[in-house]
Structures are given as C-alpha cells and as structure tokens.
C-alpha cells in the first residue's frame, strides 16, 4: 500500500507502508479513527446527500439477515454523516 502526507494543499511523494501498529499500542485507536474517517468520507462524501440507509428489525434474531428481506416489520432509517462539510 502506498501513502502520502498532505499539508495545507501540498503533498509528499508516495511511500510504501509496510508495517502496521502493534496490538496494544496506545497510538492504535487514534490511527484507526483517522483511517476509518478517511474511508468513510471517501465512501459517502461524493454525493450531495451524505447518508446511509439502514434496515433493521427490533423483533427476532439480530444477525438473521433473511428476516431483513421481509416486506413487513422491517424499518429503515438514514444515518447522516457530518464529516463531509
């Protein structure tokens, strides 16, 4: 994987990322949040409407995906992401 550093519109040359962060490292949660935010904003910030629709049921088994295909008793909500502003 290649990465680069952006600073005030300027970017560095791409460099290979070969190592991760060891489990238990105090920096790991911060790096995970930064990477997850970058992936999330890349996935949803292309459109004007920045939200994801989620289908769910409050009755029945939570991880039974077959139940989400039913026409009744399935609710759908939108989750909006303020990261795109």
N, CA, C and O atoms as a Maestro MAE file, in Angstrom:
{
 s_m_m2io_version
 :::
 2.0.0
}

f_m_ct {
 s_m_title
 :::
 protein
 m_atom[340] {
  # First column is atom index #
  i_m_mmod_type
  r_m_x_coord
  r_m_y_coord
  r_m_z_coord
  i_m_residue_number
  s_m_chain_name
  s_m_pdb_residue_name
  s_m_pdb_atom_name
  i_m_atomic_number
  :::
  1 25 0.845 -1.160 0.000 1 A "UNK " " N  " 7
  2 3 0.000 0.000 0.000 1 A "UNK " " CA " 6
  3 2 0.895 1.228 0.000 1 A "UNK " " C  " 6
  4 15 1.925 1.254 0.674 1 A "UNK " " O  " 8
  5 25 0.507 2.228 -0.744 2 A "UNK " " N  " 7
  6 3 1.243 3.487 -0.787 2 A "UNK " " CA " 6
  7 2 0.476 4.557 -0.031 2 A "UNK " " C  " 6
  8 15 -0.755 4.553 -0.008 2 A "UNK " " O  " 8
  9 25 1.200 5.462 0.581 3 A "UNK " " N  " 7
  10 3 0.596 6.569 1.316 3 A "UNK " " CA " 6
  11 2 1.360 7.837 0.991 3 A "UNK " " C  " 6
  12 15 2.486 7.793 0.496 3 A "UNK " " O  " 8
  13 25 0.735 8.960 1.275 4 A "UNK " " N  " 7
  14 3 1.415 10.244 1.155 4 A "UNK " " CA " 6
  15 2 0.893 11.172 2.226 4 A "UNK " " C  " 6
  16 15 -0.168 10.932 2.802 4 A "UNK " " O  " 8
  17 25 1.633 12.228 2.496 5 A "UNK " " N  " 7
  18 3 1.275 13.177 3.542 5 A "UNK " " CA " 6
  19 2 0.806 14.464 2.887 5 A "UNK " " C  " 6
  20 15 1.492 15.021 2.030 5 A "UNK " " O  " 8
  21 25 -0.376 14.936 3.298 6 A "UNK " " N  " 7
  22 3 -0.913 16.204 2.809 6 A "UNK " " CA " 6
  23 2 -0.753 17.258 3.885 6 A "UNK " " C  " 6
  24 15 -1.060 17.012 5.052 6 A "UNK " " O  " 8
  25 25 -0.271 18.441 3.496 7 A "UNK " " N  " 7
  26 3 -0.115 19.539 4.439 7 A "UNK " " CA " 6
  27 2 -0.442 20.841 3.732 7 A "UNK " " C  " 6
  28 15 0.340 21.325 2.914 7 A "UNK " " O  " 8
  29 25 -1.589 21.404 4.046 8 A "UNK " " N  " 7
  30 3 -2.003 22.700 3.514 8 A "UNK " " CA " 6
  31 2 -1.985 22.716 1.985 8 A "UNK " " C  " 6
  32 15 -1.519 23.675 1.370 8 A "UNK " " O  " 8
  33 25 -2.498 21.643 1.382 9 A "UNK " " N  " 7
  34 3 -2.574 21.569 -0.071 9 A "UNK " " CA " 6
  35 2 -1.349 20.985 -0.747 9 A "UNK " " C  " 6
  36 15 -1.434 20.583 -1.907 9 A "UNK " " O  " 8
  37 25 -0.223 20.922 -0.071 10 A "UNK " " N  " 7
  38 3 0.984 20.313 -0.629 10 A "UNK " " CA " 6
  39 2 1.028 18.843 -0.232 10 A "UNK " " C  " 6
  40 15 0.557 18.464 0.841 10 A "UNK " " O  " 8
  41 25 1.598 18.022 -1.104 11 A "UNK " " N  " 7
  42 3 1.682 16.598 -0.784 11 A "UNK " " CA " 6
  43 2 3.107 16.096 -0.959 11 A "UNK " " C  " 6
  44 15 3.869 16.593 -1.788 11 A "UNK " " O  " 8
  45 25 3.438 15.109 -0.163 12 A "UNK " " N  " 7
  46 3 4.758 14.492 -0.260 12 A "UNK " " CA " 6
  47 2 4.748 13.459 -1.377 12 A "UNK " " C  " 6
  48 15 3.703 13.180 -1.966 12 A "UNK " " O  " 8
  49 25 5.902 12.901 -1.663 13 A "UNK " " N  " 7
  50 3 5.980 11.790 -2.598 13 A "UNK " " CA " 6
  51 2 5.351 10.562 -1.944 13 A "UNK " " C  " 6
  52 15 5.376 10.419 -0.722 13 A "UNK " " O  " 8
  53 25 4.797 9.696 -2.751 14 A "UNK " " N  " 7
  54 3 4.201 8.469 -2.223 14 A "UNK " " CA " 6
  55 2 5.294 7.558 -1.672 14 A "UNK " " C  " 6
  56 15 6.375 7.443 -2.251 14 A "UNK " " O  " 8
  57 25 5.001 6.921 -0.556 15 A "UNK " " N  " 7
  58 3 5.954 6.000 0.056 15 A "UNK " " CA " 6
  59 2 5.213 4.726 0.458 15 A "UNK " " C  " 6
  60 15 4.024 4.770 0.770 15 A "UNK " " O  " 8
  61 25 5.914 3.591 0.449 16 A "UNK " " N  " 7
  62 3 5.244 2.330 0.789 16 A "UNK " " CA " 6
  63 2 5.002 2.211 2.293 16 A "UNK " " C  " 6
  64 15 5.853 2.580 3.103 16 A "UNK " " O  " 8
  65 25 3.843 1.697 2.648 17 A "UNK " " N  " 7
  66 3 3.516 1.411 4.044 17 A "UNK " " CA " 6
  67 2 3.581 -0.102 4.197 17 A "UNK " " C  " 6
  68 15 2.760 -0.834 3.644 17 A "UNK " " O  " 8
  69 25 4.565 -0.552 4.953 18 A "UNK " " N  " 7
  70 3 4.782 -1.991 5.079 18 A "UNK " " CA " 6
  71 2 4.490 -2.511 6.476 18 A "UNK " " C  " 6
  72 15 4.295 -3.715 6.645 18 A "UNK " " O  " 8
  73 25 4.454 -1.657 7.471 19 A "UNK " " N  " 7
  74 3 4.229 -2.092 8.846 19 A "UNK " " CA " 6
  75 2 2.948 -1.475 9.374 19 A "UNK " " C  " 6
  76 15 2.566 -0.371 8.984 19 A "UNK " " O  " 8
  77 25 2.297 -2.195 10.260 20 A "UNK " " N  " 7
  78 3 1.121 -1.672 10.933 20 A "UNK " " CA " 6
  79 2 1.482 -1.254 12.343 20 A "UNK " " C  " 6
  80 15 2.653 -1.053 12.665 20 A "UNK " " O  " 8
  81 25 0.484 -1.127 13.165 21 A "UNK " " N  " 7
  82 3 0.677 -0.776 14.568 21 A "UNK " " CA " 6
  83 2 0.451 -2.041 15.385 21 A "UNK " " C  " 6
  84 15 -0.505 -2.778 15.144 21 A "UNK " " O  " 8
  85 25 1.321 -2.287 16.340 22 A "UNK " " N  " 7
  86 3 1.195 -3.496 17.144 22 A "UNK " " CA " 6
  87 2 -0.036 -3.419 18.034 22 A "UNK " " C  " 6
  88 15 -0.446 -2.345 18.476 22 A "UNK " " O  " 8
  89 25 -0.613 -4.589 18.283 23 A "UNK " " N  " 7
  90 3 -1.778 -4.662 19.149 23 A "UNK " " CA " 6
  91 2 -1.401 -4.204 20.549 23 A "UNK " " C  " 6
  92 15 -0.365 -4.606 21.080 23 A "UNK " " O  " 8
  93 25 -2.235 -3.369 21.145 24 A "UNK " " N  " 7
  94 3 -1.968 -2.847 22.473 24 A "UNK " " CA " 6
  95 2 -1.237 -1.523 22.470 24 A "UNK " " C  " 6
  96 15 -1.054 -0.924 23.530 24 A "UNK " " O  " 8
  97 25 -0.814 -1.048 21.309 25 A "UNK " " N  " 7
  98 3 -0.120 0.234 21.219 25 A "UNK " " CA " 6
  99 2 -1.109 1.358 21.520 25 A "UNK " " C  " 6
  100 15 -2.258 1.303 21.080 25 A "UNK " " O  " 8
  101 25 -0.680 2.370 22.259 26 A "UNK " " N  " 7
  102 3 -1.575 3.466 22.637 26 A "UNK " " CA " 6
  103 2 -1.957 4.334 21.443 26 A "UNK " " C  " 6
  104 15 -2.935 5.077 21.516 26 A "UNK " " O  " 8
  105 25 -1.210 4.257 20.356 27 A "UNK " " N  " 7
  106 3 -1.492 5.059 19.168 27 A "UNK " " CA " 6
  107 2 -2.523 4.381 18.262 27 A "UNK " " C  " 6
  108 15 -3.113 5.038 17.404 27 A "UNK " " O  " 8
  109 25 -2.744 3.086 18.440 28 A "UNK " " N  " 7
  110 3 -3.609 2.319 17.541 28 A "UNK " " CA " 6
  111 2 -5.031 2.871 17.431 28 A "UNK " " C  " 6
  112 15 -5.529 2.984 16.311 28 A "UNK " " O  " 8
  113 25 -5.718 3.221 18.529 29 A "UNK " " N  " 7
  114 3 -7.080 3.747 18.376 29 A "UNK " " CA " 6
  115 2 -7.139 5.049 17.573 29 A "UNK " " C  " 6
  116 15 -8.075 5.262 16.802 29 A "UNK " " O  " 8
  117 25 -6.158 5.905 17.751 30 A "UNK " " N  " 7
  118 3 -6.140 7.166 17.007 30 A "UNK " " CA " 6
  119 2 -5.920 6.911 15.524 30 A "UNK " " C  " 6
  120 15 -6.588 7.515 14.685 30 A "UNK " " O  " 8
  121 25 -5.000 6.032 15.198 31 A "UNK " " N  " 7
  122 3 -4.760 5.728 13.788 31 A "UNK " " CA " 6
  123 2 -5.956 5.026 13.161 31 A "UNK " " C  " 6
  124 15 -6.266 5.253 11.991 31 A "UNK " " O  " 8
  125 25 -6.629 4.176 13.925 32 A "UNK " " N  " 7
  126 3 -7.824 3.518 13.403 32 A "UNK " " CA " 6
  127 2 -8.901 4.549 13.100 32 A "UNK " " C  " 6
  128 15 -9.530 4.490 12.043 32 A "UNK " " O  " 8
  129 25 -9.122 5.493 14.011 33 A "UNK " " N  " 7
  130 3 -10.140 6.528 13.785 33 A "UNK " " CA " 6
  131 2 -9.822 7.363 12.556 33 A "UNK " " C  " 6
  132 15 -10.714 7.673 11.765 33 A "UNK " " O  " 8
  133 25 -8.569 7.725 12.393 34 A "UNK " " N  " 7
  134 3 -8.182 8.537 11.236 34 A "UNK " " CA " 6
  135 2 -8.408 7.773 9.936 34 A "UNK " " C  " 6
  136 15 -8.923 8.334 8.970 34 A "UNK " " O  " 8
  137 25 -8.029 6.504 9.905 35 A "UNK " " N  " 7
  138 3 -8.197 5.701 8.696 35 A "UNK " " CA " 6
  139 2 -9.670 5.437 8.414 35 A "UNK " " C  " 6
  140 15 -10.102 5.501 7.263 35 A "UNK " " O  " 8
  141 25 -10.440 5.141 9.453 36 A "UNK " " N  " 7
  142 3 -11.866 4.890 9.276 36 A "UNK " " CA " 6
  143 2 -12.580 6.149 8.791 36 A "UNK " " C  " 6
  144 15 -13.448 6.063 7.922 36 A "UNK " " O  " 8
  145 25 -12.236 7.303 9.329 37 A "UNK " " N  " 7
  146 3 -12.837 8.559 8.891 37 A "UNK " " CA " 6
  147 2 -12.494 8.845 7.438 37 A "UNK " " C  " 6
  148 15 -13.345 9.318 6.684 37 A "UNK " " O  " 8
  149 25 -11.260 8.566 7.034 38 A "UNK " " N  " 7
  150 3 -10.865 8.779 5.638 38 A "UNK " " CA " 6
  151 2 -11.645 7.857 4.707 38 A "UNK " " C  " 6
  152 15 -12.108 8.292 3.652 38 A "UNK " " O  " 8
  153 25 -11.796 6.585 5.087 39 A "UNK " " N  " 7
  154 3 -12.554 5.655 4.245 39 A "UNK " " CA " 6
  155 2 -14.031 6.025 4.206 39 A "UNK " " C  " 6
  156 15 -14.666 5.944 3.155 39 A "UNK " " O  " 8
  157 25 -14.580 6.433 5.351 40 A "UNK " " N  " 7
  158 3 -15.992 6.798 5.411 40 A "UNK " " CA " 6
  159 2 -16.283 8.033 4.580 40 A "UNK " " C  " 6
  160 15 -17.261 8.065 3.832 40 A "UNK " " O  " 8
  161 25 -15.443 9.047 4.704 41 A "UNK " " N  " 7
  162 3 -15.676 10.267 3.930 41 A "UNK " " CA " 6
  163 2 -15.480 10.017 2.442 41 A "UNK " " C  " 6
  164 15 -16.164 10.625 1.620 41 A "UNK " " O  " 8
  165 25 -14.561 9.136 2.087 42 A "UNK " " N  " 7
  166 3 -14.377 8.793 0.676 42 A "UNK " " CA " 6
  167 2 -15.584 8.037 0.133 42 A "UNK " " C  " 6
  168 15 -15.945 8.187 -1.034 42 A "UNK " " O  " 8
  169 25 -16.201 7.230 0.976 43 A "UNK " " N  " 7
  170 3 -17.341 6.421 0.533 43 A "UNK " " CA " 6
  171 2 -18.623 7.224 0.408 43 A "UNK " " C  " 6
  172 15 -19.421 6.955 -0.490 43 A "UNK " " O  " 8
  173 25 -18.848 8.201 1.277 44 A "UNK " " N  " 7
  174 3 -20.155 8.870 1.303 44 A "UNK " " CA " 6
  175 2 -20.125 10.334 0.924 44 A "UNK " " C  " 6
  176 15 -21.193 10.927 0.767 44 A "UNK " " O  " 8
  177 25 -18.980 10.947 0.770 45 A "UNK " " N  " 7
  178 3 -18.938 12.390 0.540 45 A "UNK " " CA " 6
  179 2 -18.962 12.780 -0.929 45 A "UNK " " C  " 6
  180 15 -18.820 13.962 -1.243 45 A "UNK " " O  " 8
  181 25 -19.136 11.837 -1.832 46 A "UNK " " N  " 7
  182 3 -19.207 12.188 -3.244 46 A "UNK " " CA " 6
  183 2 -20.564 12.762 -3.618 46 A "UNK " " C  " 6
  184 15 -20.653 13.590 -4.525 46 A "UNK " " O  " 8
  185 25 -21.605 12.344 -2.945 47 A "UNK " " N  " 7
  186 3 -22.955 12.795 -3.259 47 A "UNK " " CA " 6
  187 2 -23.326 14.005 -2.412 47 A "UNK " " C  " 6
  188 15 -22.711 14.269 -1.379 47 A "UNK " " O  " 8
  189 25 -24.336 14.731 -2.863 48 A "UNK " " N  " 7
  190 3 -24.827 15.853 -2.071 48 A "UNK " " CA " 6
  191 2 -25.510 15.352 -0.808 48 A "UNK " " C  " 6
  192 15 -25.381 15.959 0.255 48 A "UNK " " O  " 8
  193 25 -26.233 14.254 -0.920 49 A "UNK " " N  " 7
  194 3 -26.908 13.664 0.229 49 A "UNK " " CA " 6
  195 2 -25.952 12.675 0.880 49 A "UNK " " C  " 6
  196 15 -25.717 11.592 0.345 49 A "UNK " " O  " 8
  197 25 -25.408 13.040 2.016 50 A "UNK " " N  " 7
  198 3 -24.411 12.198 2.671 50 A "UNK " " CA " 6
  199 2 -25.067 11.408 3.795 50 A "UNK " " C  " 6
  200 15 -24.994 11.793 4.962 50 A "UNK " " O  " 8
  201 25 -25.698 10.319 3.438 51 A "UNK " " N  " 7
  202 3 -26.328 9.463 4.428 51 A "UNK " " CA " 6
  203 2 -26.335 8.026 3.912 51 A "UNK " " C  " 6
  204 15 -26.197 7.770 2.716 51 A "UNK " " O  " 8
  205 25 -26.498 7.111 4.843 52 A "UNK " " N  " 7
  206 3 -26.596 5.692 4.516 52 A "UNK " " CA " 6
  207 2 -27.907 5.182 5.096 52 A "UNK " " C  " 6
  208 15 -28.232 5.465 6.249 52 A "UNK " " O  " 8
  209 25 -28.652 4.437 4.305 53 A "UNK " " N  " 7
  210 3 -29.900 3.845 4.775 53 A "UNK " " CA " 6
  211 2 -29.612 2.503 5.427 53 A "UNK " " C  " 6
  212 15 -28.879 1.678 4.883 53 A "UNK " " O  " 8
  213 25 -30.201 2.295 6.603 54 A "UNK " " N  " 7
  214 3 -30.002 1.063 7.359 54 A "UNK " " CA " 6
  215 2 -31.362 0.419 7.607 54 A "UNK " " C  " 6
  216 15 -32.277 1.062 8.122 54 A "UNK " " O  " 8
  217 25 -31.488 -0.853 7.236 55 A "UNK " " N  " 7
  218 3 -32.705 -1.614 7.515 55 A "UNK " " CA " 6
  219 2 -32.485 -2.419 8.788 55 A "UNK " " C  " 6
  220 15 -31.401 -2.953 9.019 55 A "UNK " " O  " 8
  221 25 -33.538 -2.500 9.619 56 A "UNK " " N  " 7
  222 3 -33.406 -3.254 10.854 56 A "UNK " " CA " 6
  223 2 -34.772 -3.742 11.320 56 A "UNK " " C  " 6
  224 15 -35.812 -3.263 10.868 56 A "UNK " " O  " 8
  225 25 -34.743 -4.696 12.222 57 A "UNK " " N  " 7
  226 3 -35.935 -5.207 12.899 57 A "UNK " " CA " 6
  227 2 -35.656 -5.207 14.383 57 A "UNK " " C  " 6
  228 15 -34.533 -5.472 14.812 57 A "UNK " " O  " 8
  229 25 -36.672 -4.913 15.163 58 A "UNK " " N  " 7
  230 3 -36.493 -4.936 16.612 58 A "UNK " " CA " 6
  231 2 -36.974 -6.238 17.229 58 A "UNK " " C  " 6
  232 15 -36.763 -6.481 18.417 58 A "UNK " " O  " 8
  233 25 -37.622 -7.077 16.427 59 A "UNK " " N  " 7
  234 3 -38.037 -8.385 16.935 59 A "UNK " " CA " 6
  235 2 -37.318 -9.471 16.134 59 A "UNK " " C  " 6
  236 15 -36.953 -9.254 14.979 59 A "UNK " " O  " 8
  237 25 -37.123 -10.603 16.729 60 A "UNK " " N  " 7
  238 3 -36.416 -11.679 16.036 60 A "UNK " " CA " 6
  239 2 -34.930 -11.624 16.309 60 A "UNK " " C  " 6
  240 15 -34.454 -10.818 17.109 60 A "UNK " " O  " 8
  241 25 -34.217 -12.484 15.639 61 A "UNK " " N  " 7
  242 3 -32.770 -12.558 15.848 61 A "UNK " " CA " 6
  243 2 -32.066 -11.423 15.129 61 A "UNK " " C  " 6
  244 15 -32.407 -11.086 13.995 61 A "UNK " " O  " 8
  245 25 -31.097 -10.845 15.787 62 A "UNK " " N  " 7
  246 3 -30.412 -9.661 15.269 62 A "UNK " " CA " 6
  247 2 -29.602 -9.967 14.012 62 A "UNK " " C  " 6
  248 15 -29.630 -9.182 13.064 62 A "UNK " " O  " 8
  249 25 -28.890 -11.077 13.982 63 A "UNK " " N  " 7
  250 3 -27.990 -11.368 12.872 63 A "UNK " " CA " 6
  251 2 -28.617 -12.260 11.799 63 A "UNK " " C  " 6
  252 15 -27.903 -12.783 10.943 63 A "UNK " " O  " 8
  253 25 -29.920 -12.440 11.833 64 A "UNK " " N  " 7
  254 3 -30.588 -13.233 10.810 64 A "UNK " " CA " 6
  255 2 -30.925 -12.312 9.642 64 A "UNK " " C  " 6
  256 15 -31.968 -11.657 9.654 64 A "UNK " " O  " 8
  257 25 -30.054 -12.254 8.631 65 A "UNK " " N  " 7
  258 3 -30.232 -11.331 7.509 65 A "UNK " " CA " 6
  259 2 -31.425 -11.695 6.642 65 A "UNK " " C  " 6
  260 15 -31.957 -10.838 5.937 65 A "UNK " " O  " 8
  261 25 -31.854 -12.952 6.682 66 A "UNK " " N  " 7
  262 3 -33.017 -13.371 5.911 66 A "UNK " " CA " 6
  263 2 -34.254 -12.589 6.339 66 A "UNK " " C  " 6
  264 15 -35.105 -12.282 5.504 66 A "UNK " " O  " 8
  265 25 -34.367 -12.265 7.617 67 A "UNK " " N  " 7
  266 3 -35.523 -11.532 8.129 67 A "UNK " " CA " 6
  267 2 -35.580 -10.103 7.598 67 A "UNK " " C  " 6
  268 15 -36.661 -9.516 7.555 67 A "UNK " " O  " 8
  269 25 -34.458 -9.530 7.196 68 A "UNK " " N  " 7
  270 3 -34.454 -8.160 6.679 68 A "UNK " " CA " 6
  271 2 -35.051 -8.071 5.279 68 A "UNK " " C  " 6
  272 15 -35.329 -6.970 4.804 68 A "UNK " " O  " 8
  273 25 -35.251 -9.191 4.617 69 A "UNK " " N  " 7
  274 3 -35.840 -9.184 3.286 69 A "UNK " " CA " 6
  275 2 -37.364 -9.171 3.324 69 A "UNK " " C  " 6
  276 15 -38.007 -9.039 2.283 69 A "UNK " " O  " 8
  277 25 -37.941 -9.305 4.502 70 A "UNK " " N  " 7
  278 3 -39.396 -9.311 4.625 70 A "UNK " " CA " 6
  279 2 -39.964 -7.940 4.272 70 A "UNK " " C  " 6
  280 15 -39.309 -6.914 4.453 70 A "UNK " " O  " 8
  281 25 -41.186 -7.944 3.769 71 A "UNK " " N  " 7
  282 3 -41.836 -6.685 3.389 71 A "UNK " " CA " 6
  283 2 -42.460 -5.989 4.592 71 A "UNK " " C  " 6
  284 15 -42.665 -4.775 4.566 71 A "UNK " " O  " 8
  285 25 -42.764 -6.740 5.642 72 A "UNK " " N  " 7
  286 3 -43.378 -6.161 6.834 72 A "UNK " " CA " 6
  287 2 -42.412 -6.258 8.004 72 A "UNK " " C  " 6
  288 15 -41.477 -7.059 7.991 72 A "UNK " " O  " 8
  289 25 -42.646 -5.454 8.989 73 A "UNK " " N  " 7
  290 3 -41.880 -5.435 10.240 73 A "UNK " " CA " 6
  291 2 -40.418 -5.037 10.057 73 A "UNK " " C  " 6
  292 15 -39.614 -5.215 10.973 73 A "UNK " " O  " 8
  293 25 -40.067 -4.512 8.911 74 A "UNK " " N  " 7
  294 3 -38.704 -4.038 8.673 74 A "UNK " " CA " 6
  295 2 -38.749 -2.520 8.612 74 A "UNK " " C  " 6
  296 15 -39.536 -1.944 7.861 74 A "UNK " " O  " 8
  297 25 -37.909 -1.881 9.399 75 A "UNK " " N  " 7
  298 3 -37.850 -0.425 9.405 75 A "UNK " " CA " 6
  299 2 -36.562 0.024 8.747 75 A "UNK " " C  " 6
  300 15 -35.580 -0.717 8.701 75 A "UNK " " O  " 8
  301 25 -36.576 1.239 8.241 76 A "UNK " " N  " 7
  302 3 -35.402 1.785 7.566 76 A "UNK " " CA " 6
  303 2 -35.179 3.212 8.050 76 A "UNK " " C  " 6
  304 15 -36.108 4.020 8.068 76 A "UNK " " O  " 8
  305 25 -33.969 3.512 8.433 77 A "UNK " " N  " 7
  306 3 -33.590 4.852 8.873 77 A "UNK " " CA " 6
  307 2 -32.365 5.304 8.107 77 A "UNK " " C  " 6
  308 15 -31.618 4.489 7.565 77 A "UNK " " O  " 8
  309 25 -32.169 6.604 8.068 78 A "UNK " " N  " 7
  310 3 -30.984 7.182 7.431 78 A "UNK " " CA " 6
  311 2 -30.035 7.686 8.502 78 A "UNK " " C  " 6
  312 15 -30.449 8.333 9.464 78 A "UNK " " O  " 8
  313 25 -28.771 7.387 8.325 79 A "UNK " " N  " 7
  314 3 -27.730 7.895 9.214 79 A "UNK " " CA " 6
  315 2 -26.959 8.939 8.431 79 A "UNK " " C  " 6
  316 15 -26.396 8.642 7.378 79 A "UNK " " O  " 8
  317 25 -26.931 10.157 8.942 80 A "UNK " " N  " 7
  318 3 -26.252 11.252 8.245 80 A "UNK " " CA " 6
  319 2 -24.842 11.428 8.804 80 A "UNK " " C  " 6
  320 15 -24.597 11.217 9.992 80 A "UNK " " O  " 8
  321 25 -23.928 11.815 7.931 81 A "UNK " " N  " 7
  322 3 -22.533 11.956 8.311 81 A "UNK " " CA " 6
  323 2 -22.108 13.414 8.212 81 A "UNK " " C  " 6
  324 15 -22.083 13.969 7.114 81 A "UNK " " O  " 8
  325 25 -21.774 14.044 9.327 82 A "UNK " " N  " 7
  326 3 -21.335 15.442 9.292 82 A "UNK " " CA " 6
  327 2 -19.873 15.610 8.885 82 A "UNK " " C  " 6
  328 15 -19.361 16.729 8.910 82 A "UNK " " O  " 8
  329 25 -19.190 14.532 8.512 83 A "UNK " " N  " 7
  330 3 -17.765 14.621 8.180 83 A "UNK " " CA " 6
  331 2 -17.523 15.266 6.830 83 A "UNK " " C  " 6
  332 15 -16.382 15.595 6.506 83 A "UNK " " O  " 8
  333 25 -18.557 15.454 6.040 84 A "UNK " " N  " 7
  334 3 -18.390 15.917 4.665 84 A "UNK " " CA " 6
  335 2 -18.486 17.426 4.522 84 A "UNK " " C  " 6
  336 15 -18.408 17.942 3.407 84 A "UNK " " O  " 8
  337 25 -18.647 18.114 5.575 85 A "UNK " " N  " 7
  338 3 -18.808 19.568 5.475 85 A "UNK " " CA " 6
  339 2 -17.512 20.272 5.268 85 A "UNK " " C  " 6
  340 15 -17.485 21.498 5.165 85 A "UNK " " O  " 8
  :::
 }
 m_bond[339] {
  # First column is bond index #
  i_m_from
  i_m_to
  i_m_order
  :::
  1 1 2 1
  2 2 3 1
  3 3 4 2
  4 3 5 1
  5 5 6 1
  6 6 7 1
  7 7 8 2
  8 7 9 1
  9 9 10 1
  10 10 11 1
  11 11 12 2
  12 11 13 1
  13 13 14 1
  14 14 15 1
  15 15 16 2
  16 15 17 1
  17 17 18 1
  18 18 19 1
  19 19 20 2
  20 19 21 1
  21 21 22 1
  22 22 23 1
  23 23 24 2
  24 23 25 1
  25 25 26 1
  26 26 27 1
  27 27 28 2
  28 27 29 1
  29 29 30 1
  30 30 31 1
  31 31 32 2
  32 31 33 1
  33 33 34 1
  34 34 35 1
  35 35 36 2
  36 35 37 1
  37 37 38 1
  38 38 39 1
  39 39 40 2
  40 39 41 1
  41 41 42 1
  42 42 43 1
  43 43 44 2
  44 43 45 1
  45 45 46 1
  46 46 47 1
  47 47 48 2
  48 47 49 1
  49 49 50 1
  50 50 51 1
  51 51 52 2
  52 51 53 1
  53 53 54 1
  54 54 55 1
  55 55 56 2
  56 55 57 1
  57 57 58 1
  58 58 59 1
  59 59 60 2
  60 59 61 1
  61 61 62 1
  62 62 63 1
  63 63 64 2
  64 63 65 1
  65 65 66 1
  66 66 67 1
  67 67 68 2
  68 67 69 1
  69 69 70 1
  70 70 71 1
  71 71 72 2
  72 71 73 1
  73 73 74 1
  74 74 75 1
  75 75 76 2
  76 75 77 1
  77 77 78 1
  78 78 79 1
  79 79 80 2
  80 79 81 1
  81 81 82 1
  82 82 83 1
  83 83 84 2
  84 83 85 1
  85 85 86 1
  86 86 87 1
  87 87 88 2
  88 87 89 1
  89 89 90 1
  90 90 91 1
  91 91 92 2
  92 91 93 1
  93 93 94 1
  94 94 95 1
  95 95 96 2
  96 95 97 1
  97 97 98 1
  98 98 99 1
  99 99 100 2
  100 99 101 1
  101 101 102 1
  102 102 103 1
  103 103 104 2
  104 103 105 1
  105 105 106 1
  106 106 107 1
  107 107 108 2
  108 107 109 1
  109 109 110 1
  110 110 111 1
  111 111 112 2
  112 111 113 1
  113 113 114 1
  114 114 115 1
  115 115 116 2
  116 115 117 1
  117 117 118 1
  118 118 119 1
  119 119 120 2
  120 119 121 1
  121 121 122 1
  122 122 123 1
  123 123 124 2
  124 123 125 1
  125 125 126 1
  126 126 127 1
  127 127 128 2
  128 127 129 1
  129 129 130 1
  130 130 131 1
  131 131 132 2
  132 131 133 1
  133 133 134 1
  134 134 135 1
  135 135 136 2
  136 135 137 1
  137 137 138 1
  138 138 139 1
  139 139 140 2
  140 139 141 1
  141 141 142 1
  142 142 143 1
  143 143 144 2
  144 143 145 1
  145 145 146 1
  146 146 147 1
  147 147 148 2
  148 147 149 1
  149 149 150 1
  150 150 151 1
  151 151 152 2
  152 151 153 1
  153 153 154 1
  154 154 155 1
  155 155 156 2
  156 155 157 1
  157 157 158 1
  158 158 159 1
  159 159 160 2
  160 159 161 1
  161 161 162 1
  162 162 163 1
  163 163 164 2
  164 163 165 1
  165 165 166 1
  166 166 167 1
  167 167 168 2
  168 167 169 1
  169 169 170 1
  170 170 171 1
  171 171 172 2
  172 171 173 1
  173 173 174 1
  174 174 175 1
  175 175 176 2
  176 175 177 1
  177 177 178 1
  178 178 179 1
  179 179 180 2
  180 179 181 1
  181 181 182 1
  182 182 183 1
  183 183 184 2
  184 183 185 1
  185 185 186 1
  186 186 187 1
  187 187 188 2
  188 187 189 1
  189 189 190 1
  190 190 191 1
  191 191 192 2
  192 191 193 1
  193 193 194 1
  194 194 195 1
  195 195 196 2
  196 195 197 1
  197 197 198 1
  198 198 199 1
  199 199 200 2
  200 199 201 1
  201 201 202 1
  202 202 203 1
  203 203 204 2
  204 203 205 1
  205 205 206 1
  206 206 207 1
  207 207 208 2
  208 207 209 1
  209 209 210 1
  210 210 211 1
  211 211 212 2
  212 211 213 1
  213 213 214 1
  214 214 215 1
  215 215 216 2
  216 215 217 1
  217 217 218 1
  218 218 219 1
  219 219 220 2
  220 219 221 1
  221 221 222 1
  222 222 223 1
  223 223 224 2
  224 223 225 1
  225 225 226 1
  226 226 227 1
  227 227 228 2
  228 227 229 1
  229 229 230 1
  230 230 231 1
  231 231 232 2
  232 231 233 1
  233 233 234 1
  234 234 235 1
  235 235 236 2
  236 235 237 1
  237 237 238 1
  238 238 239 1
  239 239 240 2
  240 239 241 1
  241 241 242 1
  242 242 243 1
  243 243 244 2
  244 243 245 1
  245 245 246 1
  246 246 247 1
  247 247 248 2
  248 247 249 1
  249 249 250 1
  250 250 251 1
  251 251 252 2
  252 251 253 1
  253 253 254 1
  254 254 255 1
  255 255 256 2
  256 255 257 1
  257 257 258 1
  258 258 259 1
  259 259 260 2
  260 259 261 1
  261 261 262 1
  262 262 263 1
  263 263 264 2
  264 263 265 1
  265 265 266 1
  266 266 267 1
  267 267 268 2
  268 267 269 1
  269 269 270 1
  270 270 271 1
  271 271 272 2
  272 271 273 1
  273 273 274 1
  274 274 275 1
  275 275 276 2
  276 275 277 1
  277 277 278 1
  278 278 279 1
  279 279 280 2
  280 279 281 1
  281 281 282 1
  282 282 283 1
  283 283 284 2
  284 283 285 1
  285 285 286 1
  286 286 287 1
  287 287 288 2
  288 287 289 1
  289 289 290 1
  290 290 291 1
  291 291 292 2
  292 291 293 1
  293 293 294 1
  294 294 295 1
  295 295 296 2
  296 295 297 1
  297 297 298 1
  298 298 299 1
  299 299 300 2
  300 299 301 1
  301 301 302 1
  302 302 303 1
  303 303 304 2
  304 303 305 1
  305 305 306 1
  306 306 307 1
  307 307 308 2
  308 307 309 1
  309 309 310 1
  310 310 311 1
  311 311 312 2
  312 311 313 1
  313 313 314 1
  314 314 315 1
  315 315 316 2
  316 315 317 1
  317 317 318 1
  318 318 319 1
  319 319 320 2
  320 319 321 1
  321 321 322 1
  322 322 323 1
  323 323 324 2
  324 323 325 1
  325 325 326 1
  326 326 327 1
  327 327 328 2
  328 327 329 1
  329 329 330 1
  330 330 331 1
  331 331 332 2
  332 331 333 1
  333 333 334 1
  334 334 335 1
  335 335 336 2
  336 335 337 1
  337 337 338 1
  338 338 339 1
  339 339 340 2
  :::
 }
}
